[in-house]
Amino acid sequence: MMTMGRNPGNPLSLIKETWSGKNPVSHTAGKTIIEYLTELQSNLKRIHDLADQKSAQEQQRYTSQYNKRAVYKDFERGQQVILLIPDSTKKLLSHRQGPRTIEDAELPLILG
């Protein structure tokens, strides 16, 4: 598609034209290509490190918010409880079953 009488260039066409000599690049831009790429690489590494740090902080915040209402319940063997068992056919549907007796395999329980 022509824009103002010329084809807009993509990065590959610009590099090709520069290397072939059709479109010489003036060196008055301030930085050489090597300096630009080195600076770009250091900036990307710095941004990656900042993103990792922020991700870890947000994960900790989400975890603490999610676990805010989770309560450790201390049940004893032989105590009667009502269980909330997920349905096998529907993800969001659960059924209450009970009362059931607590056994060794079910301890400890964390209820949210």
LUMBAMAR-841626 format. One record per atom (N, C-alpha, C): x, y, z; residue in three letters. Coordinates in Angstrom, 1 decimal, m for minus. Each point is the difference from the previous one (the first is absolute). Layout:
% LUMBAMAR-841626
<px=X | py=Y | pz=Z | res=ALA>
...
END
This chain:
% LUMBAMAR-841626
<px=0.8 | py=m1.2 | pz=0.0 | res=MET>
<px=m0.8 | py=1.2 | pz=0.0 | res=MET>
<px=0.9 | py=1.2 | pz=0.0 | res=MET>
<px=m0.3 | py=0.9 | pz=m0.9 | res=MET>
<px=0.8 | py=1.2 | pz=m0.1 | res=MET>
<px=m0.4 | py=1.1 | pz=1.0 | res=MET>
<px=0.9 | py=0.6 | pz=0.6 | res=THR>
<px=m0.3 | py=1.1 | pz=0.9 | res=THR>
<px=0.9 | py=1.2 | pz=m0.4 | res=THR>
<px=m0.7 | py=1.1 | pz=m0.4 | res=MET>
<px=0.7 | py=1.2 | pz=m0.4 | res=MET>
<px=1.0 | py=m0.2 | pz=m1.1 | res=MET>
<px=m0.4 | py=m0.9 | pz=m0.9 | res=GLY>
<px=0.8 | py=m0.2 | pz=m1.2 | res=GLY>
<px=1.1 | py=m1.1 | pz=0.2 | res=GLY>
<px=0.1 | py=m0.6 | pz=1.1 | res=ARG>
<px=1.1 | py=m1.0 | pz=0.2 | res=ARG>
<px=m0.5 | py=m1.1 | pz=0.9 | res=ARG>
<px=0.6 | py=m1.2 | pz=m0.2 | res=ASN>
<px=m0.4 | py=m1.2 | pz=0.8 | res=ASN>
<px=0.6 | py=0.2 | pz=1.4 | res=ASN>
<px=m0.8 | py=m0.3 | pz=1.0 | res=PRO>
<px=0.5 | py=0.1 | pz=1.4 | res=PRO>
<px=1.0 | py=m1.2 | pz=0.2 | res=PRO>
<px=1.1 | py=0.2 | pz=0.6 | res=GLY>
<px=0.9 | py=m1.1 | pz=0.2 | res=GLY>
<px=m0.1 | py=m0.7 | pz=1.3 | res=GLY>
<px=0.2 | py=m1.3 | pz=0.0 | res=ASN>
<px=0.0 | py=m0.7 | pz=1.2 | res=ASN>
<px=1.5 | py=m0.2 | pz=0.4 | res=ASN>
<px=0.3 | py=m0.5 | pz=1.2 | res=PRO>
<px=1.4 | py=0.0 | pz=0.4 | res=PRO>
<px=0.9 | py=m0.8 | pz=m0.9 | res=PRO>
<px=m0.5 | py=m1.1 | pz=m0.5 | res=LEU>
<px=0.9 | py=m0.8 | pz=m0.9 | res=LEU>
<px=0.3 | py=0.7 | pz=m1.3 | res=LEU>
<px=m1.0 | py=0.7 | pz=m0.6 | res=SER>
<px=0.3 | py=0.7 | pz=m1.2 | res=SER>
<px=0.9 | py=1.2 | pz=0.3 | res=SER>
<px=m0.1 | py=0.6 | pz=1.1 | res=LEU>
<px=0.9 | py=1.1 | pz=0.3 | res=LEU>
<px=1.4 | py=m0.5 | pz=0.2 | res=LEU>
<px=0.2 | py=m1.1 | pz=0.6 | res=ILE>
<px=1.4 | py=m0.6 | pz=0.2 | res=ILE>
<px=0.5 | py=m0.4 | pz=m1.4 | res=ILE>
<px=m0.8 | py=m0.6 | pz=m0.8 | res=LYS>
<px=0.4 | py=m0.4 | pz=m1.3 | res=LYS>
<px=0.5 | py=1.2 | pz=m0.8 | res=LYS>
<px=m0.8 | py=1.1 | pz=0.0 | res=GLU>
<px=0.3 | py=1.2 | pz=m0.8 | res=GLU>
<px=1.3 | py=0.6 | pz=0.6 | res=GLU>
<px=0.2 | py=0.0 | pz=1.3 | res=THR>
<px=1.2 | py=0.6 | pz=0.6 | res=THR>
<px=1.2 | py=m0.9 | pz=m0.4 | res=THR>
<px=m0.1 | py=m1.3 | pz=0.0 | res=TRP>
<px=1.2 | py=m0.8 | pz=m0.3 | res=TRP>
<px=0.3 | py=0.0 | pz=m1.5 | res=TRP>
<px=m1.0 | py=0.1 | pz=m0.8 | res=SER>
<px=0.2 | py=0.1 | pz=m1.5 | res=SER>
<px=0.5 | py=1.4 | pz=m0.4 | res=SER>
<px=m0.2 | py=1.0 | pz=0.8 | res=GLY>
<px=0.5 | py=1.3 | pz=m0.4 | res=GLY>
<px=m1.1 | py=0.9 | pz=m0.6 | res=GLY>
<px=m1.2 | py=m0.5 | pz=m0.2 | res=LYS>
<px=m1.1 | py=0.8 | pz=m0.6 | res=LYS>
<px=m0.4 | py=1.1 | pz=1.0 | res=LYS>
<px=0.1 | py=m0.2 | pz=1.3 | res=ASN>
<px=m0.5 | py=0.9 | pz=0.9 | res=ASN>
<px=1.1 | py=0.2 | pz=1.1 | res=ASN>
<px=1.0 | py=0.8 | pz=m0.2 | res=PRO>
<px=1.1 | py=0.2 | pz=1.0 | res=PRO>
<px=m0.5 | py=0.6 | pz=1.3 | res=PRO>
<px=0.5 | py=m0.5 | pz=1.1 | res=VAL>
<px=m0.4 | py=0.5 | pz=1.3 | res=VAL>
<px=1.0 | py=1.0 | pz=0.4 | res=VAL>
<px=m0.5 | py=1.2 | pz=0.4 | res=SER>
<px=1.0 | py=1.0 | pz=0.5 | res=SER>
<px=0.4 | py=m0.4 | pz=1.4 | res=SER>
<px=1.2 | py=0.2 | pz=0.3 | res=HIS>
<px=0.6 | py=m0.3 | pz=1.4 | res=HIS>
<px=m0.2 | py=1.1 | pz=0.9 | res=HIS>
<px=m0.8 | py=1.0 | pz=m0.3 | res=THR>
<px=m0.3 | py=1.1 | pz=0.9 | res=THR>
<px=m1.1 | py=m0.3 | pz=1.0 | res=THR>
<px=m0.4 | py=m1.3 | pz=0.1 | res=ALA>
<px=m1.1 | py=m0.4 | pz=0.9 | res=ALA>
<px=0.5 | py=0.0 | pz=1.4 | res=ALA>
<px=1.3 | py=m0.1 | pz=0.2 | res=GLY>
<px=0.6 | py=0.1 | pz=1.4 | res=GLY>
<px=0.5 | py=m1.3 | pz=0.5 | res=GLY>
<px=m0.6 | py=m1.2 | pz=m0.4 | res=LYS>
<px=0.5 | py=m1.3 | pz=0.5 | res=LYS>
<px=0.2 | py=m0.9 | pz=m1.2 | res=LYS>
<px=1.0 | py=m0.8 | pz=0.2 | res=THR>
<px=0.2 | py=m1.1 | pz=m1.0 | res=THR>
<px=m0.9 | py=m1.1 | pz=0.2 | res=THR>
<px=m0.1 | py=m0.9 | pz=m0.9 | res=ILE>
<px=m0.9 | py=m1.1 | pz=0.1 | res=ILE>
<px=0.3 | py=m0.9 | pz=1.2 | res=ILE>
<px=1.3 | py=m0.2 | pz=0.2 | res=ILE>
<px=0.5 | py=m0.8 | pz=1.1 | res=ILE>
<px=m0.4 | py=0.6 | pz=1.3 | res=ILE>
<px=0.2 | py=1.3 | pz=0.2 | res=GLU>
<px=m0.3 | py=0.7 | pz=1.2 | res=GLU>
<px=m1.5 | py=m0.1 | pz=0.3 | res=GLU>
<px=m0.8 | py=0.2 | pz=m1.1 | res=TYR>
<px=m1.5 | py=m0.1 | pz=0.1 | res=TYR>
<px=m0.4 | py=m1.4 | pz=0.5 | res=TYR>
<px=0.5 | py=m1.0 | pz=m0.7 | res=LEU>
<px=m0.4 | py=m1.4 | pz=0.4 | res=LEU>
<px=0.5 | py=m0.3 | pz=1.4 | res=LEU>
<px=1.2 | py=0.4 | pz=0.4 | res=THR>
<px=0.4 | py=m0.2 | pz=1.4 | res=THR>
<px=m0.9 | py=0.6 | pz=1.0 | res=THR>
<px=m0.3 | py=1.3 | pz=m0.3 | res=GLU>
<px=m0.9 | py=0.7 | pz=0.9 | res=GLU>
<px=m1.4 | py=m0.6 | pz=0.1 | res=GLU>
<px=m0.5 | py=m0.5 | pz=m1.2 | res=LEU>
<px=m1.3 | py=m0.7 | pz=m0.1 | res=LEU>
<px=0.0 | py=m1.3 | pz=0.8 | res=LEU>
<px=1.1 | py=m0.7 | pz=m0.1 | res=GLN>
<px=0.1 | py=m1.3 | pz=0.8 | res=GLN>
<px=0.1 | py=0.3 | pz=1.5 | res=GLN>
<px=0.7 | py=1.0 | pz=0.4 | res=SER>
<px=0.1 | py=0.3 | pz=1.5 | res=SER>
<px=m1.4 | py=0.5 | pz=0.5 | res=SER>
<px=m0.7 | py=0.8 | pz=m0.9 | res=ASN>
<px=m1.3 | py=0.5 | pz=0.4 | res=ASN>
<px=m1.0 | py=m1.2 | pz=0.2 | res=ASN>
<px=0.0 | py=m0.9 | pz=m1.0 | res=LEU>
<px=m0.9 | py=m1.2 | pz=0.1 | res=LEU>
<px=0.3 | py=m0.8 | pz=1.2 | res=LEU>
<px=1.3 | py=m0.2 | pz=0.3 | res=LYS>
<px=0.3 | py=m0.8 | pz=1.2 | res=LYS>
<px=m0.5 | py=0.7 | pz=1.3 | res=LYS>
<px=0.2 | py=1.3 | pz=0.0 | res=ARG>
<px=m0.4 | py=0.7 | pz=1.2 | res=ARG>
<px=m1.6 | py=0.0 | pz=0.1 | res=ARG>
<px=m0.7 | py=0.1 | pz=m1.1 | res=ILE>
<px=m1.4 | py=m0.1 | pz=0.1 | res=ILE>
<px=m0.5 | py=m1.4 | pz=0.3 | res=ILE>
<px=0.7 | py=m1.0 | pz=m0.5 | res=HIS>
<px=m0.3 | py=m1.4 | pz=0.4 | res=HIS>
<px=0.2 | py=m0.2 | pz=1.5 | res=HIS>
<px=1.1 | py=0.5 | pz=0.6 | res=ASP>
<px=0.2 | py=m0.2 | pz=1.4 | res=ASP>
<px=m1.1 | py=0.7 | pz=0.8 | res=ASP>
<px=m0.4 | py=1.2 | pz=m0.4 | res=LEU>
<px=m1.0 | py=0.8 | pz=0.7 | res=LEU>
<px=m1.4 | py=m0.8 | pz=m0.1 | res=LEU>
<px=m0.3 | py=m0.6 | pz=m1.2 | res=ALA>
<px=m1.2 | py=m0.7 | pz=m0.1 | res=ALA>
<px=0.0 | py=m1.2 | pz=0.8 | res=ALA>
<px=1.1 | py=m0.7 | pz=0.1 | res=ASP>
<px=0.1 | py=m1.2 | pz=0.9 | res=ASP>
<px=m0.2 | py=0.4 | pz=1.5 | res=ASP>
<px=0.6 | py=1.1 | pz=0.4 | res=GLN>
<px=m0.2 | py=0.5 | pz=1.4 | res=GLN>
<px=m1.4 | py=0.4 | pz=0.3 | res=GLN>
<px=m0.6 | py=0.7 | pz=m0.9 | res=LYS>
<px=m1.4 | py=0.4 | pz=0.1 | res=LYS>
<px=m1.0 | py=m1.2 | pz=0.0 | res=LYS>
<px=0.3 | py=m1.0 | pz=m0.8 | res=SER>
<px=m0.8 | py=m1.2 | pz=m0.1 | res=SER>
<px=0.1 | py=m0.7 | pz=1.3 | res=SER>
<px=1.1 | py=m0.1 | pz=0.6 | res=ALA>
<px=0.2 | py=m0.7 | pz=1.3 | res=ALA>
<px=m0.8 | py=0.7 | pz=1.1 | res=ALA>
<px=0.1 | py=1.4 | pz=0.0 | res=GLN>
<px=m0.7 | py=0.8 | pz=1.0 | res=GLN>
<px=m1.5 | py=m0.2 | pz=m0.1 | res=GLN>
<px=m0.5 | py=0.0 | pz=m1.3 | res=GLU>
<px=m1.5 | py=m0.1 | pz=m0.2 | res=GLU>
<px=m0.4 | py=m1.4 | pz=0.3 | res=GLU>
<px=0.8 | py=m1.0 | pz=m0.2 | res=GLN>
<px=m0.4 | py=m1.4 | pz=0.3 | res=GLN>
<px=m0.1 | py=m0.1 | pz=1.5 | res=GLN>
<px=0.9 | py=0.6 | pz=0.8 | res=GLN>
<px=m0.1 | py=m0.1 | pz=1.4 | res=GLN>
<px=m1.2 | py=0.8 | pz=0.5 | res=GLN>
<px=m0.3 | py=1.1 | pz=m0.6 | res=ARG>
<px=m1.2 | py=0.8 | pz=0.4 | res=ARG>
<px=m1.3 | py=m0.8 | pz=m0.3 | res=ARG>
<px=m0.1 | py=m0.7 | pz=m1.2 | res=TYR>
<px=m1.1 | py=m0.8 | pz=m0.3 | res=TYR>
<px=m0.2 | py=m1.1 | pz=0.9 | res=TYR>
<px=1.1 | py=m0.7 | pz=0.4 | res=THR>
<px=0.0 | py=m1.1 | pz=0.9 | res=THR>
<px=m0.5 | py=0.4 | pz=1.3 | res=THR>
<px=0.5 | py=1.1 | pz=0.6 | res=SER>
<px=m0.4 | py=0.4 | pz=1.3 | res=SER>
<px=m1.5 | py=0.4 | pz=0.0 | res=SER>
<px=m0.4 | py=0.7 | pz=m1.1 | res=GLN>
<px=m1.5 | py=0.4 | pz=m0.1 | res=GLN>
<px=m0.8 | py=m1.3 | pz=m0.1 | res=GLN>
<px=0.4 | py=m1.0 | pz=m0.8 | res=TYR>
<px=m0.8 | py=m1.2 | pz=m0.2 | res=TYR>
<px=m0.1 | py=m0.8 | pz=1.3 | res=TYR>
<px=1.1 | py=0.0 | pz=0.8 | res=ASN>
<px=0.0 | py=m0.8 | pz=1.2 | res=ASN>
<px=m0.5 | py=0.8 | pz=1.2 | res=ASN>
<px=m0.5 | py=1.2 | pz=m0.2 | res=LYS>
<px=m0.4 | py=0.8 | pz=1.2 | res=LYS>
<px=m1.1 | py=m0.6 | pz=0.8 | res=LYS>
<px=m0.9 | py=m0.7 | pz=m0.7 | res=ARG>
<px=m1.1 | py=m0.6 | pz=0.7 | res=ARG>
<px=0.2 | py=m1.5 | pz=0.3 | res=ARG>
<px=1.1 | py=m0.6 | pz=m0.5 | res=ALA>
<px=0.3 | py=m1.4 | pz=0.3 | res=ALA>
<px=0.3 | py=m0.2 | pz=1.5 | res=ALA>
<px=m0.7 | py=m1.0 | pz=0.5 | res=VAL>
<px=0.1 | py=m0.2 | pz=1.5 | res=VAL>
<px=0.5 | py=m1.4 | pz=0.2 | res=VAL>
<px=0.9 | py=m0.2 | pz=0.9 | res=TYR>
<px=0.5 | py=m1.3 | pz=0.3 | res=TYR>
<px=m1.0 | py=m0.6 | pz=1.1 | res=TYR>
<px=m0.6 | py=m1.1 | pz=m0.3 | res=LYS>
<px=m0.9 | py=m0.6 | pz=0.9 | res=LYS>
<px=0.6 | py=m1.3 | pz=0.6 | res=LYS>
<px=0.0 | py=m0.1 | pz=1.3 | res=ASP>
<px=0.6 | py=m1.1 | pz=0.6 | res=ASP>
<px=m1.1 | py=m1.0 | pz=0.4 | res=ASP>
<px=m0.1 | py=m1.1 | pz=m0.8 | res=PHE>
<px=m1.0 | py=m1.0 | pz=0.2 | res=PHE>
<px=0.7 | py=m1.2 | pz=0.7 | res=PHE>
<px=m0.7 | py=m0.7 | pz=0.8 | res=GLU>
<px=0.5 | py=m1.1 | pz=0.7 | res=GLU>
<px=m0.6 | py=m1.3 | pz=m0.6 | res=GLU>
<px=0.7 | py=m1.1 | pz=0.1 | res=ARG>
<px=m0.5 | py=m1.3 | pz=m0.5 | res=ARG>
<px=m1.3 | py=m0.3 | pz=0.7 | res=ARG>
<px=m1.0 | py=m0.4 | pz=m0.8 | res=GLY>
<px=m1.3 | py=m0.4 | pz=0.5 | res=GLY>
<px=m1.0 | py=1.1 | pz=0.0 | res=GLY>
<px=0.4 | py=1.2 | pz=m0.3 | res=GLN>
<px=m0.9 | py=1.1 | pz=0.0 | res=GLN>
<px=m0.9 | py=0.0 | pz=m1.3 | res=GLN>
<px=m1.3 | py=0.4 | pz=0.1 | res=GLN>
<px=m0.9 | py=0.0 | pz=m1.1 | res=GLN>
<px=0.1 | py=1.3 | pz=m0.7 | res=GLN>
<px=0.1 | py=m0.1 | pz=m1.4 | res=VAL>
<px=0.0 | py=1.2 | pz=m0.8 | res=VAL>
<px=m0.9 | py=m0.2 | pz=m1.3 | res=VAL>
<px=m0.3 | py=1.1 | pz=m0.7 | res=ILE>
<px=m0.7 | py=m0.1 | pz=m1.2 | res=ILE>
<px=1.0 | py=0.4 | pz=m1.1 | res=ILE>
<px=0.1 | py=m0.8 | pz=m1.1 | res=LEU>
<px=1.0 | py=0.2 | pz=m1.0 | res=LEU>
<px=m0.7 | py=0.6 | pz=m1.3 | res=LEU>
<px=0.8 | py=0.9 | pz=m0.6 | res=LEU>
<px=m0.5 | py=0.6 | pz=m1.3 | res=LEU>
<px=0.8 | py=m0.7 | pz=m1.1 | res=LEU>
<px=m0.6 | py=m0.9 | pz=m0.8 | res=ILE>
<px=0.7 | py=m0.8 | pz=m1.0 | res=ILE>
<px=m0.4 | py=0.5 | pz=m1.4 | res=ILE>
<px=1.1 | py=0.3 | pz=m0.8 | res=PRO>
<px=m0.3 | py=0.5 | pz=m1.4 | res=PRO>
<px=m0.7 | py=m1.1 | pz=m0.8 | res=PRO>
<px=m0.9 | py=0.5 | pz=m0.9 | res=ASP>
<px=m0.8 | py=m1.0 | pz=m0.9 | res=ASP>
<px=1.0 | py=m0.3 | pz=m1.1 | res=ASP>
<px=m0.1 | py=m1.3 | pz=m0.5 | res=SER>
<px=0.9 | py=m0.4 | pz=m1.0 | res=SER>
<px=m0.4 | py=0.4 | pz=m1.4 | res=SER>
<px=m1.3 | py=0.4 | pz=m0.2 | res=THR>
<px=m0.5 | py=0.4 | pz=m1.3 | res=THR>
<px=0.1 | py=1.5 | pz=m0.2 | res=THR>
<px=m0.2 | py=0.8 | pz=1.1 | res=LYS>
<px=0.0 | py=1.4 | pz=m0.2 | res=LYS>
<px=1.0 | py=0.7 | pz=0.9 | res=LYS>
<px=0.8 | py=0.8 | pz=m0.6 | res=LYS>
<px=1.2 | py=0.6 | pz=0.8 | res=LYS>
<px=m0.5 | py=0.9 | pz=1.2 | res=LYS>
<px=m1.0 | py=0.8 | pz=m0.2 | res=LEU>
<px=m0.4 | py=0.9 | pz=1.0 | res=LEU>
<px=m1.0 | py=m0.5 | pz=1.0 | res=LEU>
<px=m0.4 | py=m1.2 | pz=m0.2 | res=LEU>
<px=m1.0 | py=m0.6 | pz=0.9 | res=LEU>
<px=0.6 | py=m0.9 | pz=1.1 | res=LEU>
<px=m0.3 | py=0.2 | pz=1.2 | res=SER>
<px=0.5 | py=m0.8 | pz=1.1 | res=SER>
<px=m1.2 | py=m0.5 | pz=0.8 | res=SER>
<px=0.1 | py=m1.2 | pz=0.6 | res=HIS>
<px=m1.0 | py=m0.5 | pz=0.9 | res=HIS>
<px=0.5 | py=m0.2 | pz=1.4 | res=HIS>
<px=m0.9 | py=0.3 | pz=0.9 | res=ARG>
<px=0.4 | py=m0.3 | pz=1.4 | res=ARG>
<px=m0.3 | py=m1.4 | pz=0.4 | res=ARG>
<px=0.9 | py=m0.6 | pz=0.7 | res=GLN>
<px=m0.2 | py=m1.4 | pz=0.4 | res=GLN>
<px=0.4 | py=m0.1 | pz=1.5 | res=GLN>
<px=m0.8 | py=m0.7 | pz=0.7 | res=GLY>
<px=0.3 | py=m0.2 | pz=1.4 | res=GLY>
<px=m1.2 | py=m0.2 | pz=0.8 | res=GLY>
<px=0.1 | py=m0.1 | pz=1.3 | res=PRO>
<px=1.3 | py=0.2 | pz=0.7 | res=PRO>
<px=1.0 | py=m1.2 | pz=m0.2 | res=PRO>
<px=1.2 | py=0.3 | pz=m0.1 | res=ARG>
<px=1.1 | py=m1.0 | pz=m0.1 | res=ARG>
<px=0.9 | py=0.1 | pz=1.2 | res=ARG>
<px=0.7 | py=m1.1 | pz=0.3 | res=THR>
<px=0.9 | py=m0.1 | pz=1.1 | res=THR>
<px=1.4 | py=0.2 | pz=m0.5 | res=THR>
<px=0.7 | py=0.9 | pz=0.7 | res=ILE>
<px=1.4 | py=0.3 | pz=m0.3 | res=ILE>
<px=0.9 | py=m1.2 | pz=0.3 | res=ILE>
<px=0.9 | py=m0.3 | pz=m1.0 | res=GLU>
<px=0.9 | py=m1.1 | pz=0.2 | res=GLU>
<px=1.4 | py=0.6 | pz=m0.2 | res=GLU>
<px=1.1 | py=m0.8 | pz=0.3 | res=ASP>
<px=1.4 | py=0.4 | pz=m0.1 | res=ASP>
<px=0.3 | py=0.6 | pz=m1.4 | res=ASP>
<px=m0.4 | py=m0.6 | pz=m1.1 | res=ALA>
<px=0.4 | py=0.4 | pz=m1.3 | res=ALA>
<px=m0.5 | py=1.4 | pz=m0.3 | res=ALA>
<px=m1.0 | py=0.5 | pz=0.6 | res=GLU>
<px=m0.6 | py=1.3 | pz=m0.3 | res=GLU>
<px=0.6 | py=1.2 | pz=0.8 | res=GLU>
<px=0.9 | py=m0.3 | pz=0.9 | res=LEU>
<px=0.6 | py=1.1 | pz=0.8 | res=LEU>
<px=1.3 | py=0.5 | pz=m0.6 | res=LEU>
<px=0.4 | py=1.2 | pz=0.1 | res=PRO>
<px=m0.7 | py=1.2 | pz=0.5 | res=PRO>
<px=m0.9 | py=0.6 | pz=m1.2 | res=PRO>
<px=m0.9 | py=0.8 | pz=0.3 | res=LEU>
<px=m0.9 | py=0.7 | pz=m1.0 | res=LEU>
<px=0.2 | py=1.5 | pz=0.1 | res=LEU>
<px=0.0 | py=0.6 | pz=m1.2 | res=ILE>
<px=m0.1 | py=1.5 | pz=0.0 | res=ILE>
<px=m1.2 | py=0.3 | pz=m0.8 | res=ILE>
<px=m0.9 | py=0.8 | pz=0.6 | res=LEU>
<px=m1.3 | py=0.3 | pz=m0.6 | res=LEU>
<px=0.0 | py=1.5 | pz=m0.4 | res=LEU>
<px=m0.5 | py=0.4 | pz=m1.1 | res=GLY>
<px=0.0 | py=1.4 | pz=m0.4 | res=GLY>
<px=m1.4 | py=0.5 | pz=m0.1 | res=GLY>
END
